[in-house]
Amino acid sequence: MTPSEPGYTEVLGGRMADAADDVRDMGRRVEEVLTRDPRDHHYAGTKMAYALRRAIEILVYADWSEDELLELVRDARQTALRHAAELRRECKECRS
């Protein structure tokens, strides 16, 4: 390898940066659409699924194990379920 040729870590870093850019882009798209139509959850879900895939790629490049990834997903799911339940309770109280 010559000094001008990128090594493995530089190429891997570039791929991670590209994936991070995709995650940011999906976040911007979701924000724009939900600002116009807060009920477009399907669109948000599909874009965030793509962002999640790219984020997982970054974590795998960073040597996260499958067990660590699954624990992260489980924790995120439990947090979201708890937040959704709290929101339902708050909205129900507002209607009463």
N, CA, C and O atoms as a GROMACS GRO file, in nm:
protein
  384
    1MET      N    1   0.086  -0.117   0.000
    1MET     CA    2   0.000   0.000   0.000
    1MET      C    3   0.090   0.123   0.000
    1MET      O    4   0.183   0.133   0.080
    2THR      N    5   0.062   0.214  -0.089
    2THR     CA    6   0.138   0.339  -0.094
    2THR      C    7   0.077   0.437   0.003
    2THR      O    8  -0.039   0.422   0.043
    3PRO      N    9   0.154   0.540   0.043
    3PRO     CA   10   0.101   0.638   0.138
    3PRO      C   11  -0.028   0.706   0.092
    3PRO      O   12  -0.107   0.752   0.175
    4SER      N   13  -0.051   0.713  -0.039
    4SER     CA   14  -0.172   0.780  -0.088
    4SER      C   15  -0.293   0.688  -0.091
    4SER      O   16  -0.406   0.735  -0.106
    5GLU      N   17  -0.271   0.556  -0.076
    5GLU     CA   18  -0.384   0.463  -0.077
    5GLU      C   19  -0.446   0.454   0.062
    5GLU      O   20  -0.376   0.438   0.162
    6PRO      N   21  -0.577   0.464   0.068
    6PRO     CA   22  -0.641   0.455   0.200
    6PRO      C   23  -0.631   0.313   0.255
    6PRO      O   24  -0.642   0.215   0.180
    7GLY      N   25  -0.611   0.302   0.384
    7GLY     CA   26  -0.607   0.173   0.449
    7GLY      C   27  -0.745   0.129   0.493
    7GLY      O   28  -0.844   0.200   0.474
    8TYR      N   29  -0.749   0.011   0.553
    8TYR     CA   30  -0.876  -0.047   0.598
    8TYR      C   31  -0.950   0.047   0.692
    8TYR      O   32  -1.070   0.069   0.675
    9THR      N   33  -0.880   0.103   0.791
    9THR     CA   34  -0.949   0.187   0.890
    9THR      C   35  -1.004   0.314   0.827
    9THR      O   36  -1.111   0.362   0.867
   10GLU      N   37  -0.933   0.369   0.729
   10GLU     CA   38  -0.984   0.489   0.662
   10GLU      C   39  -1.107   0.457   0.578
   10GLU      O   40  -1.204   0.533   0.578
   11VAL      N   41  -1.103   0.345   0.506
   11VAL     CA   42  -1.218   0.306   0.424
   11VAL      C   43  -1.336   0.274   0.514
   11VAL      O   44  -1.449   0.316   0.487
   12LEU      N   45  -1.312   0.200   0.622
   12LEU     CA   46  -1.418   0.167   0.716
   12LEU      C   47  -1.476   0.294   0.778
   12LEU      O   48  -1.598   0.307   0.791
   13GLY      N   49  -1.390   0.387   0.817
   13GLY     CA   50  -1.438   0.514   0.871
   13GLY      C   51  -1.524   0.589   0.772
   13GLY      O   52  -1.624   0.649   0.809
   14GLY      N   53  -1.486   0.584   0.645
   14GLY     CA   54  -1.565   0.648   0.540
   14GLY      C   55  -1.702   0.584   0.526
   14GLY      O   56  -1.802   0.653   0.509
   15ARG      N   57  -1.705   0.452   0.534
   15ARG     CA   58  -1.834   0.382   0.525
   15ARG      C   59  -1.922   0.415   0.644
   15ARG      O   60  -2.043   0.434   0.629
   16MET      N   61  -1.862   0.423   0.762
   16MET     CA   62  -1.939   0.459   0.881
   16MET      C   63  -1.993   0.601   0.867
   16MET      O   64  -2.107   0.628   0.903
   17ALA      N   65  -1.912   0.692   0.816
   17ALA     CA   66  -1.956   0.830   0.798
   17ALA      C   67  -2.069   0.838   0.695
   17ALA      O   68  -2.164   0.914   0.713
   18ASP      N   69  -2.059   0.758   0.588
   18ASP     CA   70  -2.166   0.755   0.488
   18ASP      C   71  -2.296   0.705   0.550
   18ASP      O   72  -2.404   0.760   0.525
   19ALA      N   73  -2.286   0.600   0.632
   19ALA     CA   74  -2.404   0.546   0.697
   19ALA      C   75  -2.464   0.649   0.792
   19ALA      O   76  -2.586   0.664   0.799
   20ALA      N   77  -2.379   0.720   0.867
   20ALA     CA   78  -2.427   0.823   0.959
   20ALA      C   79  -2.498   0.934   0.881
   20ALA      O   80  -2.598   0.989   0.928
   21ASP      N   81  -2.446   0.968   0.765
   21ASP     CA   82  -2.510   1.070   0.682
   21ASP      C   83  -2.648   1.023   0.637
   21ASP      O   84  -2.743   1.102   0.633
   22ASP      N   85  -2.660   0.895   0.603
   22ASP     CA   86  -2.790   0.840   0.565
   22ASP      C   87  -2.888   0.849   0.682
   22ASP      O   88  -3.005   0.882   0.662
   23VAL      N   89  -2.842   0.820   0.803
   23VAL     CA   90  -2.928   0.828   0.922
   23VAL      C   91  -2.976   0.972   0.940
   23VAL      O   92  -3.094   0.995   0.963
   24ARG      N   93  -2.885   1.068   0.929
   24ARG     CA   94  -2.924   1.210   0.940
   24ARG      C   95  -3.026   1.247   0.834
   24ARG      O   96  -3.125   1.315   0.862
   25ASP      N   97  -3.002   1.202   0.710
   25ASP     CA   98  -3.092   1.234   0.599
   25ASP      C   99  -3.232   1.178   0.624
   25ASP      O  100  -3.331   1.247   0.600
   26MET      N  101  -3.240   1.055   0.672
   26MET     CA  102  -3.372   0.996   0.700
   26MET      C  103  -3.441   1.075   0.812
   26MET      O  104  -3.562   1.097   0.806
   27GLY      N  105  -3.366   1.116   0.912
   27GLY     CA  106  -3.423   1.197   1.020
   27GLY      C  107  -3.479   1.328   0.968
   27GLY      O  108  -3.587   1.370   1.009
   28ARG      N  109  -3.405   1.392   0.879
   28ARG     CA  110  -3.454   1.519   0.820
   28ARG      C  111  -3.581   1.496   0.740
   28ARG      O  112  -3.676   1.574   0.749
   29ARG      N  113  -3.583   1.390   0.661
   29ARG     CA  114  -3.702   1.361   0.580
   29ARG      C  115  -3.824   1.337   0.669
   29ARG      O  116  -3.932   1.390   0.642
   30VAL      N  117  -3.807   1.258   0.774
   30VAL     CA  118  -3.918   1.230   0.865
   30VAL      C  119  -3.965   1.358   0.931
   30VAL      O  120  -4.085   1.382   0.942
   31GLU      N  121  -3.872   1.440   0.975
   31GLU     CA  122  -3.910   1.566   1.039
   31GLU      C  123  -3.992   1.653   0.944
   31GLU      O  124  -4.094   1.709   0.983
   32GLU      N  125  -3.948   1.664   0.818
   32GLU     CA  126  -4.019   1.747   0.721
   32GLU      C  127  -4.161   1.694   0.696
   32GLU      O  128  -4.257   1.771   0.695
   33VAL      N  129  -4.173   1.564   0.677
   33VAL     CA  130  -4.305   1.506   0.647
   33VAL      C  131  -4.397   1.515   0.767
   33VAL      O  132  -4.514   1.552   0.753
   34LEU      N  133  -4.346   1.482   0.886
   34LEU     CA  134  -4.432   1.484   1.004
   34LEU      C  135  -4.468   1.626   1.046
   34LEU      O  136  -4.569   1.647   1.113
   35THR      N  137  -4.388   1.724   1.008
   35THR     CA  138  -4.424   1.863   1.034
   35THR      C  139  -4.546   1.901   0.950
   35THR      O  140  -4.634   1.973   0.996
   36ARG      N  141  -4.549   1.851   0.826
   36ARG     CA  142  -4.664   1.878   0.738
   36ARG      C  143  -4.784   1.791   0.774
   36ARG      O  144  -4.897   1.839   0.774
   37ASP      N  145  -4.758   1.664   0.806
   37ASP     CA  146  -4.867   1.570   0.834
   37ASP      C  147  -4.826   1.479   0.950
   37ASP      O  148  -4.766   1.373   0.928
   38PRO      N  149  -4.857   1.519   1.074
   38PRO     CA  150  -4.815   1.442   1.192
   38PRO      C  151  -4.871   1.300   1.198
   38PRO      O  152  -4.829   1.221   1.282
   39ARG      N  153  -4.964   1.268   1.110
   39ARG     CA  154  -5.024   1.134   1.112
   39ARG      C  155  -4.959   1.038   1.013
   39ARG      O  156  -5.002   0.923   1.002
   40ASP      N  157  -4.859   1.082   0.942
   40ASP     CA  158  -4.797   0.997   0.840
   40ASP      C  159  -4.694   0.904   0.904
   40ASP      O  160  -4.575   0.910   0.874
   41HIS      N  161  -4.743   0.819   0.993
   41HIS     CA  162  -4.655   0.729   1.068
   41HIS      C  163  -4.594   0.622   0.978
   41HIS      O  164  -4.483   0.576   1.005
   42HIS      N  165  -4.665   0.580   0.873
   42HIS     CA  166  -4.611   0.478   0.784
   42HIS      C  167  -4.483   0.529   0.717
   42HIS      O  168  -4.382   0.459   0.714
   43TYR      N  169  -4.489   0.650   0.665
   43TYR     CA  170  -4.370   0.708   0.602
   43TYR      C  171  -4.256   0.715   0.704
   43TYR      O  172  -4.143   0.676   0.675
   44ALA      N  173  -4.286   0.766   0.822
   44ALA     CA  174  -4.184   0.779   0.926
   44ALA      C  175  -4.124   0.643   0.959
   44ALA      O  176  -4.003   0.629   0.974
   45GLY      N  177  -4.209   0.543   0.970
   45GLY     CA  178  -4.160   0.410   1.003
   45GLY      C  179  -4.069   0.352   0.898
   45GLY      O  180  -3.966   0.293   0.930
   46THR      N  181  -4.106   0.369   0.771
   46THR     CA  182  -4.021   0.312   0.666
   46THR      C  183  -3.886   0.383   0.659
   46THR      O  184  -3.783   0.318   0.641
   47LYS      N  185  -3.885   0.513   0.674
   47LYS     CA  186  -3.757   0.587   0.670
   47LYS      C  187  -3.671   0.556   0.793
   47LYS      O  188  -3.549   0.543   0.782
   48MET      N  189  -3.736   0.544   0.908
   48MET     CA  190  -3.659   0.513   1.029
   48MET      C  191  -3.608   0.369   1.029
   48MET      O  192  -3.503   0.340   1.086
   49ALA      N  193  -3.682   0.277   0.963
   49ALA     CA  194  -3.633   0.140   0.950
   49ALA      C  195  -3.504   0.139   0.868
   49ALA      O  196  -3.409   0.068   0.902
   50TYR      N  197  -3.500   0.219   0.762
   50TYR     CA  198  -3.378   0.230   0.683
   50TYR      C  199  -3.266   0.291   0.767
   50TYR      O  200  -3.152   0.244   0.763
   51ALA      N  201  -3.298   0.395   0.843
   51ALA     CA  202  -3.198   0.460   0.928
   51ALA      C  203  -3.147   0.361   1.033
   51ALA      O  204  -3.027   0.359   1.063
   52LEU      N  205  -3.236   0.281   1.090
   52LEU     CA  206  -3.196   0.182   1.189
   52LEU      C  207  -3.100   0.081   1.127
   52LEU      O  208  -2.999   0.045   1.188
   53ARG      N  209  -3.132   0.036   1.007
   53ARG     CA  210  -3.043  -0.058   0.938
   53ARG      C  211  -2.904   0.001   0.922
   53ARG      O  212  -2.804  -0.066   0.948
   54ARG      N  213  -2.898   0.126   0.880
   54ARG     CA  214  -2.768   0.191   0.860
   54ARG      C  215  -2.696   0.210   0.994
   54ARG      O  216  -2.575   0.194   1.002
   55ALA      N  217  -2.772   0.245   1.099
   55ALA     CA  218  -2.712   0.261   1.232
   55ALA      C  219  -2.656   0.128   1.281
   55ALA      O  220  -2.548   0.124   1.341
   56ILE      N  221  -2.728   0.019   1.256
   56ILE     CA  222  -2.678  -0.112   1.296
   56ILE      C  223  -2.549  -0.145   1.222
   56ILE      O  224  -2.457  -0.201   1.280
   57GLU      N  225  -2.543  -0.109   1.095
   57GLU     CA  226  -2.419  -0.132   1.020
   57GLU      C  227  -2.302  -0.061   1.089
   57GLU      O  228  -2.194  -0.118   1.103
   58ILE      N  229  -2.324   0.062   1.133
   58ILE     CA  230  -2.218   0.136   1.202
   58ILE      C  231  -2.176   0.063   1.328
   58ILE      O  232  -2.057   0.048   1.355
   59LEU      N  233  -2.274   0.016   1.406
   59LEU     CA  234  -2.244  -0.053   1.531
   59LEU      C  235  -2.169  -0.184   1.505
   59LEU      O  236  -2.080  -0.221   1.582
   60VAL      N  237  -2.205  -0.254   1.400
   60VAL     CA  238  -2.134  -0.378   1.366
   60VAL      C  239  -1.991  -0.346   1.325
   60VAL      O  240  -1.897  -0.415   1.366
   61TYR      N  241  -1.972  -0.242   1.244
   61TYR     CA  242  -1.835  -0.200   1.209
   61TYR      C  243  -1.756  -0.167   1.335
   61TYR      O  244  -1.635  -0.186   1.340
   62ALA      N  245  -1.826  -0.116   1.437
   62ALA     CA  246  -1.761  -0.079   1.564
   62ALA      C  247  -1.751  -0.198   1.660
   62ALA      O  248  -1.724  -0.180   1.778
   63ASP      N  249  -1.773  -0.318   1.608
   63ASP     CA  250  -1.755  -0.443   1.682
   63ASP      C  251  -1.860  -0.470   1.790
   63ASP      O  252  -1.830  -0.539   1.887
   64TRP      N  253  -1.980  -0.418   1.776
   64TRP     CA  254  -2.087  -0.454   1.870
   64TRP      C  255  -2.130  -0.596   1.837
   64TRP      O  256  -2.137  -0.635   1.720
   65SER      N  257  -2.158  -0.674   1.939
   65SER     CA  258  -2.202  -0.812   1.920
   65SER      C  259  -2.352  -0.815   1.890
   65SER      O  260  -2.424  -0.717   1.911
   66GLU      N  261  -2.396  -0.929   1.840
   66GLU     CA  262  -2.540  -0.946   1.814
   66GLU      C  263  -2.619  -0.934   1.945
   66GLU      O  264  -2.727  -0.876   1.947
   67ASP      N  265  -2.565  -0.989   2.052
   67ASP     CA  266  -2.632  -0.978   2.182
   67ASP      C  267  -2.646  -0.833   2.225
   67ASP      O  268  -2.750  -0.793   2.277
   68GLU      N  269  -2.542  -0.753   2.205
   68GLU     CA  270  -2.549  -0.610   2.241
   68GLU      C  271  -2.653  -0.538   2.156
   68GLU      O  272  -2.728  -0.454   2.206
   69LEU      N  273  -2.658  -0.571   2.027
   69LEU     CA  274  -2.756  -0.509   1.938
   69LEU      C  275  -2.898  -0.547   1.979
   69LEU      O  276  -2.988  -0.463   1.982
   70LEU      N  277  -2.918  -0.675   2.009
   70LEU     CA  278  -3.051  -0.719   2.050
   70LEU      C  279  -3.094  -0.654   2.181
   70LEU      O  280  -3.211  -0.618   2.197
   71GLU      N  281  -3.002  -0.639   2.274
   71GLU     CA  282  -3.034  -0.572   2.400
   71GLU      C  283  -3.070  -0.426   2.375
   71GLU      O  284  -3.163  -0.374   2.437
   72LEU      N  285  -3.000  -0.361   2.285
   72LEU     CA  286  -3.031  -0.223   2.249
   72LEU      C  287  -3.172  -0.212   2.192
   72LEU      O  288  -3.247  -0.122   2.228
   73VAL      N  289  -3.207  -0.304   2.103
   73VAL     CA  290  -3.341  -0.304   2.043
   73VAL      C  291  -3.447  -0.331   2.148
   73VAL      O  292  -3.550  -0.263   2.152
   74ARG      N  293  -3.423  -0.428   2.234
   74ARG     CA  294  -3.519  -0.458   2.341
   74ARG      C  295  -3.540  -0.337   2.431
   74ARG      O  296  -3.654  -0.302   2.464
   75ASP      N  297  -3.431  -0.273   2.469
   75ASP     CA  298  -3.440  -0.157   2.556
   75ASP      C  299  -3.515  -0.043   2.488
   75ASP      O  300  -3.600   0.022   2.550
   76ALA      N  301  -3.484  -0.017   2.362
   76ALA     CA  302  -3.553   0.090   2.288
   76ALA      C  303  -3.702   0.060   2.276
   76ALA      O  304  -3.785   0.150   2.289
   77ARG      N  305  -3.735  -0.066   2.252
   77ARG     CA  306  -3.876  -0.105   2.240
   77ARG      C  307  -3.949  -0.083   2.372
   77ARG      O  308  -4.059  -0.028   2.373
   78GLN      N  309  -3.890  -0.126   2.481
   78GLN     CA  310  -3.952  -0.110   2.612
   78GLN      C  311  -3.969   0.038   2.647
   78GLN      O  312  -4.072   0.079   2.701
   79THR      N  313  -3.870   0.118   2.615
   79THR     CA  314  -3.878   0.263   2.640
   79THR      C  315  -3.991   0.324   2.559
   79THR      O  316  -4.070   0.404   2.611
   80ALA      N  317  -4.000   0.287   2.431
   80ALA     CA  318  -4.106   0.342   2.345
   80ALA      C  319  -4.244   0.298   2.391
   80ALA      O  320  -4.338   0.377   2.390
   81LEU      N  321  -4.257   0.172   2.432
   81LEU     CA  322  -4.387   0.125   2.482
   81LEU      C  323  -4.428   0.202   2.607
   81LEU      O  324  -4.545   0.240   2.622
   82ARG      N  325  -4.333   0.226   2.696
   82ARG     CA  326  -4.362   0.302   2.818
   82ARG      C  327  -4.402   0.446   2.783
   82ARG      O  328  -4.498   0.499   2.839
   83HIS      N  329  -4.329   0.509   2.692
   83HIS     CA  330  -4.361   0.647   2.653
   83HIS      C  331  -4.498   0.655   2.585
   83HIS      O  332  -4.575   0.748   2.609
   84ALA      N  333  -4.528   0.557   2.500
   84ALA     CA  334  -4.658   0.557   2.431
   84ALA      C  335  -4.772   0.540   2.532
   84ALA      O  336  -4.875   0.606   2.520
   85ALA      N  337  -4.753   0.454   2.631
   85ALA     CA  338  -4.856   0.436   2.734
   85ALA      C  339  -4.876   0.564   2.814
   85ALA      O  340  -4.989   0.601   2.845
   86GLU      N  341  -4.766   0.632   2.848
   86GLU     CA  342  -4.776   0.758   2.921
   86GLU      C  343  -4.850   0.862   2.838
   86GLU      O  344  -4.933   0.937   2.890
   87LEU      N  345  -4.820   0.867   2.709
   87LEU     CA  346  -4.886   0.963   2.621
   87LEU      C  347  -5.035   0.934   2.610
   87LEU      O  348  -5.117   1.026   2.611
   88ARG      N  349  -5.070   0.804   2.599
   88ARG     CA  350  -5.213   0.768   2.594
   88ARG      C  351  -5.285   0.812   2.721
   88ARG      O  352  -5.397   0.864   2.715
   89ARG      N  353  -5.220   0.792   2.836
   89ARG     CA  354  -5.282   0.835   2.963
   89ARG      C  355  -5.298   0.987   2.965
   89ARG      O  356  -5.403   1.038   3.004
   90GLU      N  357  -5.195   1.058   2.925
   90GLU     CA  358  -5.203   1.206   2.926
   90GLU      C  359  -5.312   1.255   2.832
   90GLU      O  360  -5.387   1.346   2.866
   91CYS      N  361  -5.321   1.196   2.715
   91CYS     CA  362  -5.424   1.240   2.618
   91CYS      C  363  -5.563   1.206   2.669
   91CYS      O  364  -5.657   1.282   2.648
   92LYS      N  365  -5.577   1.093   2.735
   92LYS     CA  366  -5.706   1.054   2.791
   92LYS      C  367  -5.747   1.152   2.900
   92LYS      O  368  -5.864   1.190   2.908
   93GLU      N  369  -5.652   1.194   2.982
   93GLU     CA  370  -5.681   1.292   3.088
   93GLU      C  371  -5.719   1.426   3.027
   93GLU      O  372  -5.803   1.496   3.083
   94CYS      N  373  -5.658   1.463   2.915
   94CYS     CA  374  -5.691   1.590   2.850
   94CYS      C  375  -5.833   1.590   2.795
   94CYS      O  376  -5.898   1.695   2.794
   95ARG      N  377  -5.882   1.476   2.751
   95ARG     CA  378  -6.016   1.464   2.695
   95ARG      C  379  -6.122   1.461   2.804
   95ARG      O  380  -6.238   1.493   2.778
   96SER      N  381  -6.083   1.424   2.924
   96SER     CA  382  -6.180   1.411   3.035
   96SER      C  383  -6.222   1.544   3.090
   96SER      O  384  -6.302   1.549   3.183
   0.00000   0.00000   0.00000
